[in-house]
Amino acid sequence: GQSLEQPSEVTAVEGAIVQINCTYQTSGFYGLSWYQQHDGGAPTFLSYNALDGLEETGRFSSFLSRSDSYGYLLLQELQMKDSASYFCAVRTPSNSGYALNFGKGTSLLVTP
Amino acid sequence: NAGVTQTPKFQVLKTGQSMTLQCAQDMNHNSMYWYRQDPGMGLRLIYYSASEGTTDKGEVPNGYNVSRLNKREFSLRLESAAPSQTSVYFCASSEARGEKLFFGSGTQLSVL
């Protein structure tokens, strides 16, 4: 089986930096993704890490350590619009190639 | 730029009724997915299709069937709906490597 663990809720102040962690246990591993979902909306892709290290896209960065089965999403210069749920997802081998399984999500609340 | 289109957006069923959720993508993607989302449970993979002509079970396939009609379309069928299938259903698609998923806007299904 496989499991992904991430905090259920995080609160941070506008303008601050917040880190959302994700640990995983899988049989096989291709990469770790992050998705953002606003209330009532569809998930949207943020980042994908296949190799160890930090990937930066604007205010968002994502980190992966394959040896520690651990990754995180770093959000800088928080804005009110960043209030949303954030999901990590692991891409793993399966019968027909691969599958993508999501964690339960972290609800981020940005306060003034 | 339609992307991934799901129909219907809302549906109410009585226990035991059947229905098919439709999904189509216009991005020429090889892979398509069906997820369900329940409060506090994140996104759980029901079925996916790595390419036209192939389908595989995900984490929660019981009570569902799928058809990959062609490269564009991937439908999800509930043969005999149960209250436990009340959920929001998301269809998604990706290029073959599955590193970035594009989601439809979702179908909110209630089974009474």
gemmi code that builds the backbone of each chain (N, CA, C; Angstrom):
import gemmi

chains = {
    "A": [
        ("GLY", (0.833, -1.195, 0.000), (0.000, 0.000, 0.000), (0.859, 1.232, 0.000)),
        ("GLN", (0.213, 2.366, 0.039), (0.949, 3.610, 0.097), (0.197, 4.616, 0.956)),
        ("SER", (0.947, 5.570, 1.507), (0.334, 6.599, 2.331), (1.071, 7.901, 2.134)),
        ("LEU", (0.332, 8.985, 2.263), (0.894, 10.326, 2.232), (0.389, 11.067, 3.449)),
        ("GLU", (1.287, 11.762, 4.129), (0.920, 12.512, 5.311), (1.254, 13.982, 5.121)),
        ("GLN", (0.284, 14.838, 5.383), (0.492, 16.280, 5.356), (-0.384, 16.888, 6.438)),
        ("PRO", (-0.003, 18.056, 6.976), (-0.821, 18.651, 8.039), (-2.198, 18.996, 7.505)),
        ("SER", (-3.199, 18.923, 8.375), (-4.554, 19.184, 7.917), (-4.843, 20.688, 7.779)),
        ("GLU", (-4.220, 21.484, 8.642), (-4.485, 22.930, 8.598), (-3.222, 23.709, 8.914)),
        ("VAL", (-3.070, 24.847, 8.266), (-1.983, 25.768, 8.559), (-2.544, 27.183, 8.462)),
        ("THR", (-2.146, 28.037, 9.386), (-2.551, 29.446, 9.353), (-1.303, 30.312, 9.310)),
        ("ALA", (-1.314, 31.347, 8.478), (-0.178, 32.246, 8.372), (-0.680, 33.648, 8.070)),
        ("VAL", (0.204, 34.613, 8.287), (-0.148, 36.023, 8.103), (0.241, 36.482, 6.708)),
        ("GLU", (-0.540, 37.359, 6.153), (-0.247, 37.947, 4.854), (1.174, 38.507, 4.834)),
        ("GLY", (1.903, 38.201, 3.773), (3.276, 38.662, 3.629), (4.312, 37.717, 4.190)),
        ("ALA", (3.885, 36.750, 4.975), (4.816, 35.809, 5.608), (5.180, 34.675, 4.644)),
        ("ILE", (5.984, 33.728, 5.173), (6.378, 32.517, 4.441), (5.786, 31.317, 5.176)),
        ("VAL", (5.289, 30.353, 4.433), (4.751, 29.148, 5.057), (5.266, 27.920, 4.305)),
        ("GLN", (5.518, 26.867, 5.065), (5.999, 25.606, 4.489), (4.996, 24.503, 4.804)),
        ("ILE", (4.581, 23.766, 3.791), (3.654, 22.644, 3.958), (4.425, 21.376, 3.641)),
        ("ASN", (4.530, 20.499, 4.628), (5.319, 19.275, 4.488), (4.478, 18.103, 3.998)),
        ("CYS", (5.145, 17.167, 3.374), (4.502, 15.947, 2.893), (5.473, 14.782, 3.024)),
        ("THR", (5.090, 13.765, 3.754), (5.894, 12.547, 3.812), (5.097, 11.428, 3.165)),
        ("TYR", (5.798, 10.505, 2.546), (5.096, 9.461, 1.807), (5.755, 8.107, 2.003)),
        ("GLN", (4.937, 7.084, 1.868), (5.408, 5.696, 1.853), (4.747, 5.045, 0.655)),
        ("THR", (5.546, 4.609, -0.310), (4.996, 4.031, -1.534), (5.834, 2.846, -1.962)),
        ("SER", (5.218, 1.970, -2.779), (6.001, 0.932, -3.430), (6.327, 1.442, -4.818)),
        ("GLY", (7.515, 1.940, -4.962), (7.902, 2.567, -6.227), (7.600, 4.056, -6.165)),
        ("PHE", (8.394, 4.826, -6.857), (8.220, 6.288, -6.805), (8.811, 6.901, -8.058)),
        ("TYR", (7.991, 7.736, -8.722), (8.505, 8.481, -9.875), (8.688, 9.954, -9.540)),
        ("GLY", (7.766, 10.518, -8.736), (7.876, 11.935, -8.454), (6.774, 12.424, -7.541)),
        ("LEU", (6.938, 13.661, -7.062), (5.997, 14.290, -6.130), (5.456, 15.570, -6.752)),
        ("SER", (4.129, 15.698, -6.730), (3.466, 16.891, -7.282), (2.752, 17.653, -6.188)),
        ("TRP", (2.460, 18.909, -6.480), (1.644, 19.754, -5.603), (0.534, 20.398, -6.423)),
        ("TYR", (-0.677, 20.429, -5.812), (-1.835, 21.025, -6.447), (-2.501, 21.967, -5.463)),
        ("GLN", (-3.115, 23.012, -6.010), (-3.858, 23.989, -5.222), (-5.342, 23.873, -5.571)),
        ("GLN", (-6.191, 23.988, -4.565), (-7.624, 23.951, -4.820), (-8.335, 24.984, -3.949)),
        ("HIS", (-8.985, 25.941, -4.591), (-9.813, 26.891, -3.868), (-11.188, 26.271, -3.637)),
        ("ASP", (-11.870, 26.759, -2.600), (-13.192, 26.234, -2.258), (-14.108, 26.259, -3.468)),
        ("GLY", (-14.715, 25.109, -3.756), (-15.672, 25.026, -4.858), (-15.036, 24.917, -6.224)),
        ("GLY", (-13.690, 24.903, -6.260), (-13.009, 24.858, -7.550), (-12.353, 23.526, -7.814)),
        ("ALA", (-11.691, 23.446, -8.939), (-10.960, 22.242, -9.323), (-9.495, 22.377, -8.906)),
        ("PRO", (-8.824, 21.271, -8.636), (-7.394, 21.339, -8.355), (-6.633, 21.866, -9.563)),
        ("THR", (-5.604, 22.664, -9.287), (-4.734, 23.151, -10.357), (-3.286, 22.832, -10.003)),
        ("PHE", (-2.526, 22.483, -11.014), (-1.140, 22.050, -10.851), (-0.253, 23.208, -10.419)),
        ("LEU", (0.637, 22.928, -9.447), (1.619, 23.919, -9.019), (3.043, 23.525, -9.401)),
        ("SER", (3.421, 22.269, -9.087), (4.816, 21.893, -9.321), (4.964, 20.374, -9.337)),
        ("TYR", (6.114, 19.928, -9.872), (6.440, 18.507, -9.907), (7.934, 18.354, -9.683)),
        ("ASN", (8.302, 17.462, -8.758), (9.710, 17.147, -8.494), (9.948, 15.663, -8.730)),
        ("ALA", (10.845, 15.364, -9.640), (11.246, 13.977, -9.848), (12.603, 13.704, -9.189)),
        ("LEU", (13.428, 14.736, -9.094), (14.773, 14.600, -8.535), (14.897, 15.404, -7.249)),
        ("ASP", (15.868, 15.032, -6.439), (16.119, 15.753, -5.191), (16.441, 17.218, -5.465)),
        ("GLY", (15.974, 18.069, -4.570), (16.331, 19.471, -4.685), (15.120, 20.369, -4.712)),
        ("LEU", (15.401, 21.638, -4.958), (14.401, 22.693, -4.893), (14.041, 23.169, -6.301)),
        ("GLU", (12.735, 23.266, -6.571), (12.235, 23.831, -7.819), (11.493, 25.123, -7.475)),
        ("GLU", (11.810, 26.202, -8.161), (11.186, 27.490, -7.845), (10.350, 27.979, -9.018)),
        ("THR", (9.114, 28.397, -8.681), (8.240, 28.984, -9.694), (7.583, 30.199, -9.072)),
        ("GLY", (8.178, 31.349, -9.297), (7.630, 32.575, -8.738), (7.674, 32.559, -7.216)),
        ("ARG", (6.530, 32.795, -6.586), (6.490, 32.824, -5.109), (6.474, 31.438, -4.497)),
        ("PHE", (6.259, 30.415, -5.338), (6.142, 29.045, -4.836), (7.407, 28.262, -5.144)),
        ("SER", (7.837, 27.456, -4.187), (8.961, 26.543, -4.388), (8.561, 25.182, -3.866)),
        ("SER", (9.131, 24.141, -4.454), (8.864, 22.787, -3.971), (10.177, 22.047, -3.841)),
        ("PHE", (10.267, 21.239, -2.795), (11.501, 20.523, -2.470), (11.213, 19.043, -2.366)),
        ("LEU", (12.177, 18.230, -2.760), (12.052, 16.777, -2.640), (13.347, 16.172, -2.122)),
        ("SER", (13.215, 15.248, -1.174), (14.309, 14.393, -0.747), (13.830, 12.955, -0.899)),
        ("ARG", (14.318, 12.265, -1.906), (13.874, 10.892, -2.169), (14.360, 9.948, -1.075)),
        ("SER", (15.543, 10.205, -0.551), (16.081, 9.313, 0.481), (15.274, 9.403, 1.770)),
        ("ASP", (14.669, 10.557, 2.031), (13.864, 10.745, 3.244), (12.371, 10.566, 2.980)),
        ("SER", (11.986, 10.288, 1.735), (10.568, 10.179, 1.356), (9.796, 11.390, 1.855)),
        ("TYR", (10.309, 12.551, 1.517), (9.813, 13.803, 2.107), (9.897, 14.916, 1.087)),
        ("GLY", (8.892, 15.772, 1.122), (8.911, 16.955, 0.298), (8.162, 18.075, 0.973)),
        ("TYR", (8.327, 19.263, 0.476), (7.539, 20.382, 1.002), (7.262, 21.395, -0.081)),
        ("LEU", (6.211, 22.168, 0.164), (5.834, 23.302, -0.672), (6.067, 24.555, 0.152)),
        ("LEU", (6.793, 25.505, -0.407), (7.102, 26.750, 0.282), (6.410, 27.896, -0.437)),
        ("LEU", (5.605, 28.637, 0.297), (4.901, 29.772, -0.281), (5.453, 31.052, 0.362)),
        ("GLN", (5.952, 31.950, -0.452), (6.539, 33.199, 0.048), (5.615, 34.374, -0.250)),
        ("GLU", (5.830, 35.449, 0.511), (5.049, 36.688, 0.311), (3.561, 36.372, 0.199)),
        ("LEU", (3.072, 35.680, 1.221), (1.703, 35.202, 1.191), (0.699, 36.315, 0.888)),
        ("GLN", (-0.275, 35.947, 0.083), (-1.368, 36.855, -0.253), (-2.680, 36.205, 0.170)),
        ("MET", (-3.695, 37.037, 0.349), (-5.003, 36.519, 0.785), (-5.509, 35.456, -0.189)),
        ("LYS", (-5.223, 35.636, -1.460), (-5.717, 34.695, -2.471), (-5.051, 33.324, -2.381)),
        ("ASP", (-3.996, 33.213, -1.563), (-3.337, 31.916, -1.371), (-4.112, 31.027, -0.410)),
        ("SER", (-5.124, 31.577, 0.258), (-5.985, 30.759, 1.115), (-6.671, 29.715, 0.247)),
        ("ALA", (-6.363, 28.461, 0.489), (-6.834, 27.355, -0.353), (-6.375, 26.055, 0.290)),
        ("SER", (-6.755, 24.944, -0.316), (-6.224, 23.639, 0.083), (-5.086, 23.267, -0.842)),
        ("TYR", (-4.057, 22.642, -0.264), (-2.881, 22.234, -1.017), (-2.679, 20.733, -0.850)),
        ("PHE", (-2.532, 20.053, -1.967), (-2.412, 18.595, -1.957), (-1.061, 18.181, -2.515)),
        ("CYS", (-0.399, 17.257, -1.822), (0.744, 16.601, -2.433), (0.238, 15.309, -3.080)),
        ("ALA", (0.939, 14.859, -4.104), (0.535, 13.657, -4.827), (1.783, 12.936, -5.293)),
        ("VAL", (1.759, 11.604, -5.197), (2.908, 10.822, -5.636), (2.571, 10.070, -6.909)),
        ("ARG", (3.517, 10.069, -7.811), (3.394, 9.333, -9.063), (4.165, 8.026, -8.888)),
        ("THR", (3.450, 6.914, -9.021), (4.053, 5.615, -8.727), (3.796, 4.643, -9.869)),
        ("PRO", (4.582, 3.573, -9.957), (4.358, 2.565, -11.004), (3.042, 1.837, -10.775)),
        ("SER", (2.424, 1.399, -11.883), (1.210, 0.600, -11.777), (1.138, -0.344, -12.974)),
        ("ASN", (0.022, -1.070, -13.083), (-0.114, -2.090, -14.131), (0.134, -1.547, -15.528)),
        ("SER", (-0.463, -0.390, -15.823), (-0.356, 0.133, -17.185), (0.622, 1.298, -17.264)),
        ("GLY", (1.498, 1.421, -16.308), (2.544, 2.441, -16.381), (2.729, 3.186, -15.085)),
        ("TYR", (1.714, 3.914, -14.646), (1.871, 4.743, -13.449), (0.494, 5.109, -12.925)),
        ("ALA", (0.437, 5.603, -11.689), (-0.790, 6.152, -11.107), (-0.409, 7.393, -10.318)),
        ("LEU", (-1.361, 8.254, -10.039), (-1.125, 9.462, -9.252), (-2.095, 9.453, -8.084)),
        ("ASN", (-1.551, 9.347, -6.866), (-2.362, 9.296, -5.656), (-2.100, 10.513, -4.781)),
        ("PHE", (-3.186, 11.080, -4.260), (-3.129, 12.342, -3.530), (-3.184, 12.136, -2.029)),
        ("GLY", (-2.563, 13.077, -1.301), (-2.754, 13.160, 0.132), (-4.097, 13.771, 0.446)),
        ("LYS", (-4.403, 13.889, 1.765), (-5.712, 14.396, 2.163), (-5.809, 15.912, 2.120)),
        ("GLY", (-4.695, 16.583, 1.908), (-4.732, 18.024, 1.724), (-4.469, 18.815, 2.982)),
        ("THR", (-3.918, 20.004, 2.785), (-3.661, 20.970, 3.865), (-4.448, 22.224, 3.575)),
        ("SER", (-5.291, 22.621, 4.507), (-6.069, 23.845, 4.349), (-5.252, 25.017, 4.882)),
        ("LEU", (-4.887, 25.933, 3.999), (-4.100, 27.109, 4.376), (-5.008, 28.313, 4.507)),
        ("LEU", (-4.956, 28.954, 5.648), (-5.695, 30.189, 5.879), (-4.697, 31.324, 6.030)),
        ("VAL", (-4.809, 32.320, 5.173), (-3.968, 33.506, 5.258), (-4.785, 34.617, 5.901)),
        ("THR", (-4.264, 35.165, 6.989), (-4.980, 36.217, 7.723), (-4.298, 37.569, 7.511)),
        ("PRO", (-5.063, 38.641, 7.632), (-4.486, 39.983, 7.431), (-3.454, 40.307, 8.503)),
    ],
    "B": [
        ("ASN", (-10.598, 27.422, -25.643), (-9.763, 26.623, -24.740), (-10.593, 25.910, -23.710)),
        ("ALA", (-11.292, 24.808, -24.117), (-12.184, 24.134, -23.190), (-11.399, 23.328, -22.160)),
        ("GLY", (-10.330, 22.639, -22.548), (-9.572, 21.826, -21.603), (-10.286, 20.515, -21.329)),
        ("VAL", (-10.692, 20.299, -20.069), (-11.408, 19.095, -19.657), (-12.840, 19.497, -19.312)),
        ("THR", (-13.788, 18.860, -19.984), (-15.197, 19.196, -19.794), (-15.933, 18.015, -19.186)),
        ("GLN", (-16.610, 18.265, -18.081), (-17.391, 17.232, -17.409), (-18.865, 17.587, -17.462)),
        ("THR", (-19.692, 16.565, -17.667), (-21.136, 16.743, -17.565), (-21.745, 15.551, -16.849)),
        ("PRO", (-22.805, 15.762, -16.042), (-23.363, 17.063, -15.671), (-22.559, 17.709, -14.547)),
        ("LYS", (-22.911, 18.919, -14.168), (-22.258, 19.593, -13.043), (-22.896, 19.190, -11.714)),
        ("PHE", (-24.166, 18.911, -11.741), (-24.892, 18.494, -10.538), (-25.832, 17.356, -10.906)),
        ("GLN", (-26.019, 16.419, -9.974), (-26.931, 15.319, -10.208), (-27.424, 14.786, -8.878)),
        ("VAL", (-28.715, 14.514, -8.817), (-29.299, 13.863, -7.651), (-29.892, 12.544, -8.122)),
        ("LEU", (-29.524, 11.464, -7.448), (-30.021, 10.133, -7.784), (-30.699, 9.510, -6.582)),
        ("LYS", (-31.580, 8.570, -6.863), (-32.124, 7.737, -5.788), (-31.289, 6.462, -5.715)),
        ("THR", (-31.210, 5.894, -4.539), (-30.483, 4.643, -4.367), (-30.965, 3.608, -5.373)),
        ("GLY", (-29.988, 2.977, -6.039), (-30.309, 1.944, -7.013), (-30.364, 2.435, -8.457)),
        ("GLN", (-30.469, 3.749, -8.653), (-30.481, 4.272, -10.015), (-29.087, 4.197, -10.619)),
        ("SER", (-29.033, 4.246, -11.929), (-27.746, 4.231, -12.616), (-27.552, 5.545, -13.358)),
        ("MET", (-26.308, 5.863, -13.594), (-26.013, 7.038, -14.406), (-24.563, 6.991, -14.885)),
        ("THR", (-24.300, 7.778, -15.916), (-22.965, 7.875, -16.478), (-22.498, 9.314, -16.420)),
        ("LEU", (-21.303, 9.510, -15.868), (-20.659, 10.816, -15.875), (-19.751, 10.878, -17.100)),
        ("GLN", (-19.900, 11.973, -17.840), (-19.148, 12.113, -19.078), (-17.951, 13.034, -18.883)),
        ("CYS", (-16.892, 12.737, -19.592), (-15.688, 13.567, -19.541), (-15.047, 13.588, -20.917)),
        ("ALA", (-14.664, 14.762, -21.366), (-13.971, 14.887, -22.646), (-12.861, 15.928, -22.515)),
        ("GLN", (-11.741, 15.651, -23.204), (-10.629, 16.607, -23.195), (-10.220, 16.904, -24.631)),
        ("ASP", (-9.791, 18.139, -24.838), (-9.419, 18.560, -26.192), (-7.937, 18.906, -26.284)),
        ("MET", (-7.125, 18.334, -25.407), (-5.685, 18.633, -25.374), (-4.844, 17.509, -25.979)),
        ("ASN", (-5.496, 16.522, -26.577), (-4.808, 15.396, -27.195), (-3.970, 14.604, -26.179)),
        ("HIS", (-4.461, 14.556, -24.947), (-3.743, 13.826, -23.904), (-3.986, 12.335, -24.020)),
        ("ASN", (-2.955, 11.566, -23.682), (-3.093, 10.111, -23.707), (-3.820, 9.580, -22.476)),
        ("SER", (-3.569, 10.183, -21.315), (-4.036, 9.615, -20.057), (-5.209, 10.391, -19.479)),
        ("MET", (-6.150, 9.644, -18.907), (-7.318, 10.268, -18.276), (-7.625, 9.551, -16.968)),
        ("TYR", (-8.265, 10.272, -16.050), (-8.452, 9.802, -14.682), (-9.845, 10.185, -14.163)),
        ("TRP", (-10.335, 9.377, -13.236), (-11.508, 9.749, -12.455), (-11.140, 9.694, -10.976)),
        ("TYR", (-11.427, 10.808, -10.277), (-11.217, 10.903, -8.836), (-12.539, 11.246, -8.161)),
        ("ARG", (-12.664, 10.859, -6.909), (-13.737, 11.358, -6.080), (-13.139, 12.119, -4.909)),
        ("GLN", (-13.853, 13.141, -4.464), (-13.366, 13.950, -3.360), (-14.445, 14.058, -2.296)),
        ("ASP", (-14.112, 13.609, -1.100), (-14.990, 13.685, 0.046), (-14.316, 14.536, 1.119)),
        ("PRO", (-15.098, 15.217, 1.932), (-14.522, 16.094, 2.968), (-13.508, 15.344, 3.827)),
        ("GLY", (-12.326, 15.919, 3.963), (-11.299, 15.331, 4.816), (-10.595, 14.121, 4.232)),
        ("MET", (-10.973, 13.722, 3.011), (-10.380, 12.511, 2.430), (-9.487, 12.807, 1.244)),
        ("GLY", (-9.381, 14.036, 0.843), (-8.571, 14.352, -0.322), (-9.188, 13.799, -1.596)),
        ("LEU", (-8.351, 13.615, -2.583), (-8.783, 13.076, -3.875), (-8.387, 11.602, -3.930)),
        ("ARG", (-9.356, 10.755, -4.196), (-9.062, 9.322, -4.273), (-9.311, 8.827, -5.693)),
        ("LEU", (-8.336, 8.103, -6.211), (-8.373, 7.648, -7.590), (-9.335, 6.474, -7.727)),
        ("ILE", (-10.278, 6.595, -8.657), (-11.260, 5.530, -8.881), (-10.760, 4.605, -9.990)),
        ("TYR", (-10.556, 5.167, -11.163), (-10.035, 4.460, -12.325), (-9.190, 5.433, -13.121)),
        ("TYR", (-8.303, 4.876, -13.909), (-7.571, 5.705, -14.841), (-7.325, 4.928, -16.125)),
        ("SER", (-6.958, 5.681, -17.164), (-6.677, 5.100, -18.462), (-5.378, 5.711, -18.955)),
        ("ALA", (-4.332, 4.905, -19.009), (-3.023, 5.418, -19.407), (-2.999, 5.753, -20.894)),
        ("SER", (-3.819, 5.052, -21.678), (-3.888, 5.336, -23.109), (-5.203, 4.772, -23.632)),
        ("GLU", (-5.562, 5.167, -24.833), (-6.792, 4.665, -25.446), (-6.752, 3.142, -25.490)),
        ("GLY", (-7.829, 2.527, -25.011), (-7.911, 1.072, -25.025), (-7.471, 0.395, -23.752)),
        ("THR", (-6.967, 1.162, -22.786), (-6.541, 0.564, -21.511), (-7.208, 1.288, -20.352)),
        ("THR", (-7.591, 0.519, -19.343), (-8.095, 1.098, -18.102), (-7.549, 0.293, -16.936)),
        ("ASP", (-7.378, 0.956, -15.805), (-6.875, 0.285, -14.607), (-7.599, 0.800, -13.386)),
        ("LYS", (-7.735, -0.089, -12.402), (-8.370, 0.298, -11.152), (-7.438, 1.164, -10.326)),
        ("GLY", (-8.058, 2.113, -9.631), (-7.319, 2.930, -8.691), (-7.557, 2.459, -7.272)),
        ("GLU", (-7.610, 3.390, -6.361), (-7.731, 3.085, -4.936), (-9.135, 2.640, -4.536)),
        ("VAL", (-10.173, 3.215, -5.173), (-11.555, 2.949, -4.763), (-12.447, 2.621, -5.957)),
        ("PRO", (-12.230, 1.488, -6.656), (-12.983, 1.196, -7.877), (-14.355, 0.543, -7.674)),
        ("ASN", (-14.599, 0.005, -6.465), (-15.822, -0.775, -6.267), (-17.069, 0.072, -6.473)),
        ("GLY", (-18.010, -0.470, -7.263), (-19.263, 0.217, -7.538), (-19.228, 1.079, -8.781)),
        ("TYR", (-18.085, 1.089, -9.458), (-17.917, 1.925, -10.656), (-17.406, 1.093, -11.831)),
        ("ASN", (-17.748, 1.561, -13.030), (-17.149, 1.043, -14.253), (-16.763, 2.223, -15.133)),
        ("VAL", (-15.792, 1.998, -15.999), (-15.352, 3.084, -16.881), (-15.265, 2.589, -18.311)),
        ("SER", (-15.319, 3.554, -19.225), (-15.136, 3.268, -20.650), (-14.270, 4.357, -21.252)),
        ("ARG", (-13.172, 3.932, -21.886), (-12.372, 4.909, -22.651), (-12.862, 4.790, -24.079)),
        ("LEU", (-13.808, 5.645, -24.429), (-14.522, 5.543, -25.693), (-13.599, 5.828, -26.875)),
        ("ASN", (-12.722, 6.773, -26.716), (-11.733, 7.152, -27.722), (-10.683, 7.981, -26.996)),
        ("LYS", (-9.787, 8.598, -27.711), (-8.729, 9.326, -27.028), (-9.287, 10.513, -26.236)),
        ("ARG", (-10.373, 11.099, -26.672), (-10.912, 12.297, -26.051), (-11.794, 12.013, -24.845)),
        ("GLU", (-12.493, 10.873, -24.842), (-13.580, 10.683, -23.895), (-13.360, 9.512, -22.946)),
        ("PHE", (-13.711, 9.769, -21.672), (-13.538, 8.759, -20.618), (-14.737, 8.886, -19.696)),
        ("SER", (-15.626, 7.886, -19.698), (-16.852, 7.988, -18.917), (-16.789, 7.099, -17.686)),
        ("LEU", (-17.537, 7.510, -16.673), (-17.623, 6.781, -15.396), (-19.075, 6.408, -15.165)),
        ("ARG", (-19.340, 5.118, -14.941), (-20.712, 4.661, -14.773), (-20.939, 4.100, -13.377)),
        ("LEU", (-22.040, 4.526, -12.793), (-22.528, 3.948, -11.549), (-23.719, 3.074, -11.909)),
        ("GLU", (-23.582, 1.779, -11.753), (-24.639, 0.863, -12.181), (-25.822, 0.865, -11.210)),
        ("SER", (-25.544, 0.941, -9.924), (-26.588, 0.930, -8.913), (-26.121, 1.852, -7.781)),
        ("ALA", (-26.506, 3.117, -7.868), (-25.963, 4.120, -6.965), (-26.319, 3.840, -5.504)),
        ("ALA", (-25.365, 4.151, -4.632), (-25.548, 3.995, -3.184), (-25.236, 5.321, -2.502)),
        ("PRO", (-25.828, 5.580, -1.338), (-25.548, 6.836, -0.628), (-24.058, 7.072, -0.383)),
        ("SER", (-23.275, 5.983, -0.250), (-21.829, 6.125, -0.029), (-21.113, 6.707, -1.244)),
        ("GLN", (-21.805, 6.765, -2.365), (-21.213, 7.338, -3.572), (-21.523, 8.832, -3.726)),
        ("THR", (-22.201, 9.398, -2.744), (-22.374, 10.848, -2.702), (-21.007, 11.487, -2.562)),
        ("SER", (-20.644, 12.344, -3.513), (-19.293, 12.878, -3.548), (-19.191, 13.911, -4.657)),
        ("VAL", (-18.033, 14.543, -4.746), (-17.703, 15.366, -5.905), (-16.741, 14.562, -6.760)),
        ("TYR", (-17.064, 14.433, -8.026), (-16.256, 13.632, -8.944), (-15.502, 14.543, -9.902)),
        ("PHE", (-14.210, 14.292, -10.007), (-13.358, 15.055, -10.912), (-12.760, 14.132, -11.960)),
        ("CYS", (-12.825, 14.598, -13.186), (-12.113, 13.956, -14.275), (-10.851, 14.762, -14.536)),
        ("ALA", (-9.796, 14.116, -14.960), (-8.547, 14.810, -15.262), (-7.874, 14.137, -16.449)),
        ("SER", (-6.967, 14.870, -17.073), (-6.194, 14.291, -18.159), (-4.750, 14.761, -18.060)),
        ("SER", (-3.870, 14.023, -18.700), (-2.460, 14.409, -18.718), (-1.800, 13.820, -19.956)),
        ("GLU", (-0.644, 14.359, -20.287), (0.184, 13.698, -21.276), (0.647, 12.372, -20.688)),
        ("ALA", (1.261, 11.562, -21.505), (1.547, 10.184, -21.121), (2.342, 10.074, -19.826)),
        ("ARG", (3.252, 10.991, -19.582), (4.114, 10.861, -18.404), (3.371, 11.179, -17.108)),
        ("GLY", (2.242, 11.862, -17.188), (1.409, 12.082, -16.004), (2.008, 13.002, -14.973)),
        ("GLU", (2.896, 13.881, -15.387), (3.516, 14.772, -14.413), (2.632, 15.957, -14.079)),
        ("LYS", (1.724, 16.316, -14.963), (0.856, 17.481, -14.748), (-0.541, 17.110, -15.180)),
        ("LEU", (-1.469, 17.116, -14.217), (-2.861, 16.801, -14.509), (-3.676, 18.071, -14.688)),
        ("PHE", (-4.591, 18.021, -15.644), (-5.550, 19.098, -15.857), (-6.922, 18.552, -15.446)),
        ("PHE", (-7.594, 19.278, -14.567), (-8.854, 18.807, -14.020), (-10.045, 19.511, -14.652)),
        ("GLY", (-11.155, 18.765, -14.754), (-12.429, 19.360, -15.086), (-13.005, 20.067, -13.873)),
        ("SER", (-14.144, 20.707, -14.038), (-14.732, 21.521, -12.968), (-15.509, 20.702, -11.942)),
        ("GLY", (-15.682, 19.422, -12.196), (-16.292, 18.543, -11.206), (-17.776, 18.317, -11.399)),
        ("THR", (-18.241, 17.180, -10.860), (-19.668, 16.848, -10.815), (-20.031, 16.586, -9.367)),
        ("GLN", (-21.003, 17.341, -8.871), (-21.471, 17.133, -7.504), (-22.646, 16.155, -7.553)),
        ("LEU", (-22.423, 14.960, -6.998), (-23.431, 13.903, -7.056), (-23.973, 13.615, -5.667)),
        ("SER", (-25.295, 13.607, -5.547), (-25.954, 13.224, -4.304), (-26.811, 12.006, -4.560)),
        ("VAL", (-26.650, 10.989, -3.711), (-27.459, 9.777, -3.818), (-28.313, 9.679, -2.557)),
        ("LEU", (-29.621, 9.713, -2.755), (-30.535, 9.750, -1.607), (-31.087, 8.363, -1.277)),
    ],
}
model = gemmi.Model(1)
for chain_id, residues in chains.items():
    chain = gemmi.Chain(chain_id)
    for i, (resn, *xyz) in enumerate(residues, 1):
        res = gemmi.Residue()
        res.name, res.seqid = resn, gemmi.SeqId(i, " ")
        for name, pos in zip(("N", "CA", "C"), xyz):
            atom = gemmi.Atom()
            atom.name, atom.element = name, gemmi.Element(name[0])
            atom.pos, atom.b_iso = gemmi.Position(*pos), 0.0
            res.add_atom(atom)
        chain.add_residue(res)
    model.add_chain(chain)
structure = gemmi.Structure()
structure.add_model(model)
structure.setup_entities()
